[in-house]
Amino acid sequence: MGQDYLAAHERLGDGIFEDDAEDNVRTIWWKLVHGVLGFGLEDTMRLEHSFIESIARPPPDLPLDWDPQTYTAHRLQFPFSKTSALSCRSPLHSDPRLMRFNAPLYISTDSNDPHNDPRLHPILSTFPCVFFLSDFPERLAPLDPLHSSLDGLALNPFLEPLLDALVVARSSWVVGTEGSTFSRFVEDVLWRLHHGYEIVSKG
């Protein structure tokens, strides 16, 4: 994906996260577009109406608890018109006003089929260069032969989430699902450690 990419963790598959999947995806979309890419409130509402919604809705309550000034050094440089050698799933935006969306976006998710999951449509319809862990089978292959020396249990199911988290943590920006301990760990610990910030401690 290159050195500069955005990342998000979208938990969809169980309990309250499954029930609130639509709202959580919308909140993450707003975090990315309004909070990270820096589109103004009215522009973000217009873009949501254009890309996703047939009926305009009020903005969601955004729990943007990061300080943008702290992370200025990690913002991508725009316009961003070229990605890495990886193929994007959709054509890049050519409109100069939309070229920020061409930045690679890595999504960590528990969806079983993220490329075709309708709940992820808002993000997939906006960002042409979205990648998931499953897009890199050659990187995952070395994990397949690994088994526990104690009971022979395959270690792949335990190691893939760790690898997923490390990829997210190396991004220029990361946004997560509210209430997810995985999101909180990546945002407040792994991402900050990778970029040289102190760990955030929250009660």
Accessible surface in RSA format (square Angstrom, percent):
REM  Atomic radii and reference values for relative SASA: ProtOr
REM  Chains: A
REM  Algorithm: Lee & Richards
REM  Probe-radius: 1.40
REM  Slices: 20
REM RES _ NUM      All-atoms   Total-Side   Main-Chain    Non-polar    All polar
REM                ABS   REL    ABS   REL    ABS   REL    ABS   REL    ABS   REL
RES MET A   1    37.99  19.7  12.67   8.4  25.32  60.3  12.73  10.8  25.26  33.5
RES GLY A   2    46.83  57.8   0.00   N/A  46.83  57.8  31.33  86.0  15.50  34.7
RES GLN A   3   165.98  92.8 139.88 102.2  26.10  62.1  52.36 111.4 113.62  86.2
RES ASP A   4    61.14  42.8  58.10  57.8   3.04   7.2   3.85   9.1  57.29  57.1
RES TYR A   5    13.93   6.5  13.93   7.9   0.00   0.0  10.19   7.7   3.74   4.6
RES LEU A   6     0.72   0.4   0.72   0.5   0.00   0.0   0.72   0.5   0.00   0.0
RES ALA A   7     0.08   0.1   0.00   0.0   0.08   0.2   0.00   0.0   0.08   0.2
RES ALA A   8     0.09   0.1   0.09   0.1   0.00   0.0   0.09   0.1   0.00   0.0
RES HIS A   9    12.46   6.8  12.46   8.7   0.00   0.0   1.51   1.6  10.96  12.7
RES GLU A  10     0.07   0.0   0.07   0.1   0.00   0.0   0.07   0.1   0.00   0.0
RES ARG A  11    63.13  26.5  63.13  32.2   0.00   0.0   9.02  12.3  54.10  32.8
RES LEU A  12     0.00   0.0   0.00   0.0   0.00   0.0   0.00   0.0   0.00   0.0
RES GLY A  13    39.71  49.0   0.00   N/A  39.71  49.0  16.74  45.9  22.97  51.4
RES ASP A  14    64.81  45.4  62.46  62.2   2.35   5.6  37.57  88.4  27.25  27.2
RES GLY A  15    51.28  63.2   0.00   N/A  51.28  63.2  41.31 113.4   9.97  22.3
RES ILE A  16   115.54  65.7 107.72  80.2   7.82  18.9 109.01  78.5   6.53  17.7
RES PHE A  17    20.86  10.4  20.54  12.7   0.31   0.8  20.86  12.6   0.00   0.0
RES GLU A  18    95.03  54.6  84.47  63.9  10.56  25.1  15.05  29.1  79.98  65.3
RES ASP A  19   120.55  84.4  84.95  84.6  35.60  84.2  27.15  63.9  93.40  93.2
RES ASP A  20    55.47  38.9  53.18  52.9   2.28   5.4   9.90  23.3  45.56  45.4
RES ALA A  21     3.29   3.0   3.08   4.7   0.22   0.5   3.08   4.3   0.22   0.6
RES GLU A  22   121.46  69.7 114.80  86.9   6.66  15.9  48.45  93.7  73.01  59.6
RES ASP A  23    85.74  60.1  83.40  83.0   2.34   5.5  23.86  56.2  61.88  61.7
RES ASN A  24    23.41  16.1  22.35  21.6   1.06   2.6   1.73   4.2  21.67  20.9
RES VAL A  25     0.73   0.5   0.73   0.7   0.00   0.0   0.73   0.6   0.00   0.0
RES ARG A  26    23.73  10.0  22.69  11.6   1.04   2.5  10.60  14.5  13.14   8.0
RES THR A  27    20.84  14.8  20.84  21.1   0.00   0.0   7.65  10.3  13.19  19.9
RES ILE A  28     1.41   0.8   1.41   1.0   0.00   0.0   1.41   1.0   0.00   0.0
RES TRP A  29     0.88   0.4   0.88   0.4   0.00   0.0   0.88   0.5   0.00   0.0
RES TRP A  30     0.56   0.2   0.56   0.3   0.00   0.0   0.56   0.3   0.00   0.0
RES LYS A  31     2.77   1.4   2.77   1.7   0.00   0.0   0.04   0.0   2.73   2.9
RES LEU A  32     0.65   0.4   0.65   0.5   0.00   0.0   0.65   0.5   0.00   0.0
RES VAL A  33     0.00   0.0   0.00   0.0   0.00   0.0   0.00   0.0   0.00   0.0
RES HIS A  34    53.67  29.3  46.10  32.0   7.57  19.4  21.53  22.2  32.14  37.4
RES GLY A  35    10.83  13.4   0.00   N/A  10.83  13.4   5.95  16.3   4.89  10.9
RES VAL A  36     3.53   2.3   2.07   1.9   1.46   3.5   2.07   1.8   1.46   4.0
RES LEU A  37     6.09   3.4   0.29   0.2   5.81  14.6   0.29   0.2   5.80  15.6
RES GLY A  38    45.42  56.0   0.00   N/A  45.42  56.0  20.65  56.7  24.78  55.5
RES PHE A  39    14.62   7.3  11.51   7.1   3.11   8.1  13.30   8.1   1.32   3.8
RES GLY A  40    38.16  47.1   0.00   N/A  38.16  47.1  33.01  90.6   5.15  11.5
RES LEU A  41    88.60  49.3  82.67  59.1   5.94  14.9  82.67  58.1   5.94  16.0
RES GLU A  42   145.54  83.6 137.86 104.3   7.69  18.3  51.89 100.4  93.66  76.5
RES ASP A  43    63.15  44.2  62.28  62.0   0.87   2.0   2.18   5.1  60.97  60.8
RES THR A  44     0.00   0.0   0.00   0.0   0.00   0.0   0.00   0.0   0.00   0.0
RES MET A  45    60.68  31.4  57.07  37.8   3.61   8.6  46.85  39.8  13.84  18.3
RES ARG A  46   124.36  52.2 117.04  59.7   7.32  17.4  73.02  99.8  51.34  31.1
RES LEU A  47     3.92   2.2   3.92   2.8   0.00   0.0   3.92   2.8   0.00   0.0
RES GLU A  48     5.46   3.1   5.46   4.1   0.00   0.0   0.95   1.8   4.51   3.7
RES HIS A  49    86.24  47.1  77.59  53.9   8.65  22.1  46.93  48.4  39.31  45.7
RES SER A  50    83.30  70.4  45.97  61.3  37.33  86.0  22.22  47.3  61.08  85.6
RES PHE A  51    47.57  23.8  29.35  18.2  18.22  47.4  32.18  19.5  15.39  44.0
RES ILE A  52    41.31  23.5  12.12   9.0  29.20  70.4  13.34   9.6  27.97  75.9
RES GLU A  53    41.69  23.9  38.28  29.0   3.41   8.1   3.44   6.7  38.25  31.2
RES SER A  54   102.23  86.4  73.06  97.5  29.17  67.2  55.71 118.6  46.52  65.2
RES ILE A  55   131.58  74.9 128.30  95.6   3.28   7.9 130.83  94.2   0.76   2.1
RES ALA A  56    63.29  58.2  40.40  62.3  22.89  52.1  43.15  60.8  20.13  53.3
RES ARG A  57    74.57  31.3  70.25  35.8   4.32  10.3  42.79  58.5  31.78  19.3
RES PRO A  58   102.78  74.9  97.08  88.5   5.70  20.7  99.73  82.3   3.05  18.9
RES PRO A  59    48.17  35.1  32.69  29.8  15.48  56.3  32.69  27.0  15.48  96.2
RES PRO A  60    28.23  20.6  12.06  11.0  16.17  58.8  21.02  17.4   7.21  44.8
RES ASP A  61   139.73  97.9 120.63 120.1  19.10  45.2  42.03  98.9  97.70  97.4
RES LEU A  62    44.89  25.0  15.24  10.9  29.65  74.5  15.82  11.1  29.07  78.2
RES PRO A  63    53.42  38.9  36.83  33.6  16.59  60.3  51.69  42.7   1.73  10.8
RES LEU A  64    55.95  31.2  31.86  22.8  24.10  60.6  32.27  22.7  23.68  63.7
RES ASP A  65    90.95  63.7  53.39  53.1  37.57  88.8  40.52  95.4  50.43  50.3
RES TRP A  66    34.50  13.8  18.24   8.8  16.26  38.2  23.07  12.3  11.43  18.5
RES ASP A  67    76.77  53.8  69.67  69.3   7.11  16.8  31.92  75.1  44.86  44.7
RES PRO A  68    58.82  42.9  58.01  52.9   0.81   2.9  58.18  48.0   0.64   4.0
RES GLN A  69   144.74  80.9 128.65  94.0  16.09  38.3  49.28 104.9  95.46  72.4
RES THR A  70    53.15  37.8  34.80  35.3  18.35  43.7  28.51  38.3  24.63  37.2
RES TYR A  71    17.57   8.2  17.57  10.0   0.00   0.0   4.97   3.7  12.60  15.5
RES THR A  72    79.65  56.7  72.64  73.6   7.02  16.7  66.35  89.1  13.30  20.1
RES ALA A  73    93.51  86.0  52.41  80.9  41.10  93.5  64.62  91.0  28.89  76.5
RES HIS A  74    37.45  20.5  32.80  22.8   4.64  11.9  22.96  23.7  14.49  16.9
RES ARG A  75    74.38  31.2  66.15  33.7   8.23  19.6  34.59  47.3  39.79  24.1
RES LEU A  76     8.95   5.0   0.72   0.5   8.23  20.7   1.69   1.2   7.26  19.5
RES GLN A  77   144.54  80.8 139.14 101.7   5.39  12.8  62.17 132.3  82.37  62.5
RES PHE A  78    68.96  34.5  33.70  20.9  35.26  91.8  34.95  21.2  34.01  97.3
RES PRO A  79   101.50  74.0  81.61  74.4  19.89  72.3  83.31  68.8  18.19 113.1
RES PHE A  80    33.71  16.9  31.12  19.3   2.59   6.7  33.71  20.4   0.00   0.0
RES SER A  81    60.62  51.2  46.91  62.6  13.70  31.6  14.61  31.1  46.01  64.5
RES LYS A  82   168.76  82.3 157.31  96.5  11.45  27.3 101.35  91.2  67.41  71.8
RES THR A  83    21.44  15.3   8.29   8.4  13.15  31.3   4.15   5.6  17.29  26.1
RES SER A  84    38.76  32.8  14.14  18.9  24.63  56.7  27.47  58.5  11.29  15.8
RES ALA A  85   112.07 103.0  69.50 107.2  42.57  96.8  81.59 114.9  30.48  80.7
RES LEU A  86    66.31  36.9  58.39  41.8   7.92  19.9  61.01  42.8   5.30  14.3
RES SER A  87   102.40  86.5  77.78 103.8  24.62  56.7  46.37  98.7  56.03  78.5
RES CYS A  88    34.89  26.4   9.41  10.5  25.48  59.9   5.24  13.3  29.65  32.0
RES ARG A  89   104.18  43.7  61.52  31.4  42.65 101.6  28.42  38.8  75.75  45.9
RES SER A  90    37.22  31.5  30.04  40.1   7.18  16.5  20.17  42.9  17.06  23.9
RES PRO A  91   123.48  90.0 102.98  93.9  20.50  74.5 114.84  94.8   8.64  53.7
RES LEU A  92    70.84  39.5  48.99  35.0  21.85  54.9  48.99  34.4  21.85  58.8
RES HIS A  93    35.92  19.6  27.81  19.3   8.11  20.7  20.38  21.0  15.54  18.1
RES SER A  94   103.21  87.2  79.65 106.3  23.57  54.3  49.18 104.7  54.04  75.7
RES ASP A  95    41.57  29.1  34.57  34.4   7.00  16.6  23.98  56.4  17.59  17.5
RES PRO A  96   107.82  78.6  93.55  85.3  14.28  51.9  93.78  77.4  14.04  87.3
RES ARG A  97   171.28  71.9 160.47  81.8  10.81  25.7  77.33 105.7  93.95  56.9
RES LEU A  98    33.90  18.9  33.90  24.3   0.00   0.0  33.90  23.8   0.00   0.0
RES MET A  99    31.63  16.4  31.63  20.9   0.00   0.0  22.55  19.2   9.08  12.0
RES ARG A 100    74.68  31.4  74.52  38.0   0.17   0.4   6.27   8.6  68.42  41.5
RES PHE A 101     0.00   0.0   0.00   0.0   0.00   0.0   0.00   0.0   0.00   0.0
RES ASN A 102     0.61   0.4   0.61   0.6   0.00   0.0   0.00   0.0   0.61   0.6
RES ALA A 103     0.00   0.0   0.00   0.0   0.00   0.0   0.00   0.0   0.00   0.0
RES PRO A 104     0.71   0.5   0.71   0.7   0.00   0.0   0.71   0.6   0.00   0.0
RES LEU A 105     0.00   0.0   0.00   0.0   0.00   0.0   0.00   0.0   0.00   0.0
RES TYR A 106     0.72   0.3   0.72   0.4   0.00   0.0   0.72   0.5   0.00   0.0
RES ILE A 107     1.02   0.6   0.02   0.0   1.01   2.4   0.02   0.0   1.01   2.7
RES SER A 108     3.43   2.9   2.77   3.7   0.66   1.5   0.66   1.4   2.77   3.9
RES THR A 109    27.32  19.4   3.32   3.4  24.00  57.2   5.58   7.5  21.73  32.9
RES ASP A 110    64.74  45.3  42.01  41.8  22.73  53.7  44.65 105.1  20.08  20.0
RES SER A 111    14.15  12.0   1.19   1.6  12.96  29.9   1.88   4.0  12.27  17.2
RES ASN A 112   158.51 109.3 119.52 115.5  39.00  93.9  35.67  85.8 122.84 118.7
RES ASP A 113    74.37  52.1  71.45  71.1   2.91   6.9  31.94  75.2  42.42  42.3
RES PRO A 114    13.51   9.8  13.51  12.3   0.00   0.0  13.51  11.2   0.00   0.0
RES HIS A 115    55.90  30.6  50.33  35.0   5.57  14.3  45.01  46.4  10.90  12.7
RES ASN A 116   111.02  76.6  85.41  82.5  25.62  61.7  27.18  65.4  83.84  81.0
RES ASP A 117    14.36  10.1   8.55   8.5   5.81  13.7   7.78  18.3   6.59   6.6
RES PRO A 118   110.19  80.3  93.83  85.5  16.36  59.5 101.10  83.5   9.09  56.5
RES ARG A 119    79.01  33.2  69.54  35.4   9.47  22.6  44.33  60.6  34.68  21.0
RES LEU A 120     0.00   0.0   0.00   0.0   0.00   0.0   0.00   0.0   0.00   0.0
RES HIS A 121    91.08  49.8  89.08  61.9   1.99   5.1  59.64  61.5  31.44  36.6
RES PRO A 122    23.42  17.1  23.42  21.3   0.00   0.0  23.42  19.3   0.00   0.0
RES ILE A 123     0.06   0.0   0.06   0.0   0.00   0.0   0.06   0.0   0.00   0.0
RES LEU A 124    16.32   9.1  11.15   8.0   5.17  13.0  11.28   7.9   5.04  13.6
RES SER A 125    39.32  33.2  11.48  15.3  27.85  64.1  23.39  49.8  15.93  22.3
RES THR A 126     0.77   0.5   0.00   0.0   0.77   1.8   0.74   1.0   0.03   0.0
RES PHE A 127     0.18   0.1   0.00   0.0   0.18   0.5   0.18   0.1   0.00   0.0
RES PRO A 128     4.74   3.5   2.79   2.5   1.95   7.1   4.43   3.7   0.31   1.9
RES CYS A 129     0.07   0.1   0.00   0.0   0.07   0.2   0.07   0.2   0.00   0.0
RES VAL A 130     2.46   1.6   0.00   0.0   2.46   5.9   0.00   0.0   2.46   6.7
RES PHE A 131    12.01   6.0  12.01   7.4   0.00   0.0  12.01   7.3   0.00   0.0
RES PHE A 132     3.58   1.8   3.58   2.2   0.00   0.0   3.58   2.2   0.00   0.0
RES LEU A 133    26.02  14.5  24.06  17.2   1.96   4.9  24.06  16.9   1.96   5.3
RES SER A 134    71.14  60.1  49.34  65.9  21.80  50.2  48.26 102.8  22.88  32.1
RES ASP A 135    50.39  35.3  26.58  26.5  23.82  56.3  16.59  39.0  33.81  33.7
RES PHE A 136    28.43  14.2  28.43  17.6   0.00   0.0  28.43  17.2   0.00   0.0
RES PRO A 137    84.77  61.8  78.93  72.0   5.84  21.2  80.93  66.8   3.84  23.9
RES GLU A 138   108.82  62.5  89.10  67.4  19.72  47.0  66.15 128.0  42.66  34.8
RES ARG A 139   170.85  71.7 157.94  80.5  12.92  30.8  39.40  53.8 131.46  79.7
RES LEU A 140    22.84  12.7  22.83  16.3   0.02   0.0  22.84  16.0   0.00   0.0
RES ALA A 141    50.00  46.0  43.29  66.8   6.71  15.3  45.10  63.5   4.90  13.0
RES PRO A 142    87.10  63.5  70.50  64.3  16.61  60.4  80.06  66.1   7.05  43.8
RES LEU A 143    27.89  15.5  27.89  20.0   0.00   0.0  27.89  19.6   0.00   0.0
RES ASP A 144    85.87  60.1  72.50  72.2  13.37  31.6  29.14  68.6  56.73  56.6
RES PRO A 145    96.02  70.0  70.83  64.6  25.20  91.6  79.52  65.6  16.51 102.6
RES LEU A 146    76.23  42.5  74.56  53.3   1.67   4.2  76.09  53.4   0.13   0.4
RES HIS A 147    96.44  52.7  73.27  50.9  23.18  59.3  46.98  48.4  49.46  57.6
RES SER A 148    27.20  23.0  18.34  24.5   8.86  20.4  12.40  26.4  14.80  20.7
RES SER A 149   118.26  99.9  74.13  98.9  44.12 101.6  56.83 121.0  61.42  86.1
RES LEU A 150   170.41  94.9 135.56  97.0  34.85  87.6 137.95  96.9  32.46  87.4
RES ASP A 151   107.38  75.2  69.26  68.9  38.13  90.2  43.72 102.9  63.67  63.5
RES GLY A 152    44.62  55.0   0.00   N/A  44.62  55.0  27.76  76.2  16.85  37.7
RES LEU A 153    94.93  52.9  89.71  64.2   5.22  13.1  94.93  66.7   0.00   0.0
RES ALA A 154    38.81  35.7  35.12  54.2   3.68   8.4  35.12  49.5   3.68   9.8
RES LEU A 155    55.84  31.1  55.84  39.9   0.00   0.0  55.84  39.2   0.00   0.0
RES ASN A 156    23.47  16.2  23.47  22.7   0.00   0.0  12.39  29.8  11.08  10.7
RES PRO A 157    87.92  64.1  66.60  60.7  21.32  77.5  76.56  63.2  11.36  70.6
RES PHE A 158   124.90  62.5 108.59  67.3  16.31  42.4 112.15  68.0  12.75  36.5
RES LEU A 159    53.36  29.7  51.71  37.0   1.65   4.2  51.71  36.3   1.65   4.4
RES GLU A 160    49.16  28.2  49.14  37.2   0.02   0.1   6.10  11.8  43.06  35.2
RES PRO A 161    64.81  47.2  59.51  54.2   5.30  19.3  64.67  53.4   0.14   0.9
RES LEU A 162    95.09  53.0  89.67  64.2   5.42  13.6  93.78  65.9   1.31   3.5
RES LEU A 163    53.70  29.9  52.46  37.5   1.24   3.1  53.41  37.5   0.29   0.8
RES ASP A 164    14.99  10.5  14.99  14.9   0.00   0.0   0.63   1.5  14.36  14.3
RES ALA A 165     2.62   2.4   2.62   4.0   0.00   0.0   2.62   3.7   0.00   0.0
RES LEU A 166    80.34  44.7  80.17  57.4   0.17   0.4  80.17  56.3   0.17   0.5
RES VAL A 167    30.97  20.4  30.42  27.5   0.55   1.3  30.97  26.9   0.00   0.0
RES VAL A 168     0.00   0.0   0.00   0.0   0.00   0.0   0.00   0.0   0.00   0.0
RES ALA A 169     3.55   3.3   3.55   5.5   0.00   0.0   3.55   5.0   0.00   0.0
RES ARG A 170   143.25  60.1 135.05  68.8   8.20  19.5  30.02  41.0 113.23  68.6
RES SER A 171     0.00   0.0   0.00   0.0   0.00   0.0   0.00   0.0   0.00   0.0
RES SER A 172     8.38   7.1   6.72   9.0   1.66   3.8   1.63   3.5   6.75   9.5
RES TRP A 173     6.25   2.5   6.12   3.0   0.13   0.3   6.07   3.2   0.18   0.3
RES VAL A 174    11.23   7.4   5.36   4.9   5.87  14.1   5.54   4.8   5.69  15.4
RES VAL A 175     0.01   0.0   0.01   0.0   0.00   0.0   0.01   0.0   0.00   0.0
RES GLY A 176     1.41   1.7   0.00   N/A   1.41   1.7   0.79   2.2   0.62   1.4
RES THR A 177     4.36   3.1   0.01   0.0   4.35  10.4   1.38   1.9   2.98   4.5
RES GLU A 178    66.34  38.1  53.99  40.8  12.36  29.4  33.72  65.2  32.63  26.6
RES GLY A 179    68.85  84.9   0.00   N/A  68.85  84.9  41.54 114.0  27.31  61.2
RES SER A 180     3.30   2.8   0.00   0.0   3.30   7.6   0.50   1.1   2.81   3.9
RES THR A 181   112.07  79.7 105.61 107.1   6.46  15.4  82.65 111.0  29.42  44.5
RES PHE A 182    56.15  28.1  50.57  31.3   5.57  14.5  55.97  33.9   0.17   0.5
RES SER A 183     1.42   1.2   1.14   1.5   0.28   0.6   1.42   3.0   0.00   0.0
RES ARG A 184    77.13  32.4  76.22  38.9   0.91   2.2  38.92  53.2  38.21  23.2
RES PHE A 185    93.10  46.6  89.35  55.3   3.74   9.7  92.69  56.2   0.41   1.2
RES VAL A 186     0.64   0.4   0.64   0.6   0.00   0.0   0.64   0.6   0.00   0.0
RES GLU A 187    26.31  15.1  20.49  15.5   5.83  13.9   8.40  16.2  17.91  14.6
RES ASP A 188    12.06   8.4  12.06  12.0   0.00   0.0   2.84   6.7   9.22   9.2
RES VAL A 189    33.46  22.0  33.46  30.3   0.00   0.0  33.46  29.1   0.00   0.0
RES LEU A 190    29.81  16.6  27.38  19.6   2.43   6.1  27.53  19.3   2.28   6.1
RES TRP A 191     8.57   3.4   8.57   4.1   0.00   0.0   8.57   4.6   0.00   0.0
RES ARG A 192    30.04  12.6  30.04  15.3   0.00   0.0   1.02   1.4  29.02  17.6
RES LEU A 193   101.09  56.3  82.28  58.9  18.81  47.3  82.98  58.3  18.11  48.7
RES HIS A 194    84.50  46.2  52.65  36.6  31.85  81.5  30.95  31.9  53.55  62.3
RES HIS A 195    38.64  21.1  16.39  11.4  22.25  56.9  16.61  17.1  22.03  25.6
RES GLY A 196    68.85  84.9   0.00   N/A  68.85  84.9  35.39  97.1  33.46  74.9
RES TYR A 197    51.16  23.9  42.38  24.1   8.77  22.8  39.56  29.7  11.59  14.3
RES GLU A 198   151.33  86.9 140.78 106.5  10.55  25.1  60.66 117.3  90.67  74.0
RES ILE A 199    88.44  50.3  65.58  48.9  22.85  55.1  65.58  47.2  22.85  62.0
RES VAL A 200    46.64  30.7  35.32  32.0  11.32  27.3  39.28  34.1   7.36  20.0
RES SER A 201   112.44  95.0  78.18 104.3  34.26  78.9  45.96  97.9  66.48  93.1
RES LYS A 202    99.33  48.5  64.19  39.4  35.14  83.7  64.21  57.8  35.12  37.4
RES GLY A 203   129.45 159.6   0.00   N/A 129.45 159.6  78.31 214.9  51.13 114.5
END  Absolute sums over single chains surface
CHAIN  1 A    10835.0       8466.9       2368.1       6364.6       4470.4
END  Absolute sums over all chains
TOTAL         10835.0       8466.9       2368.1       6364.6       4470.4
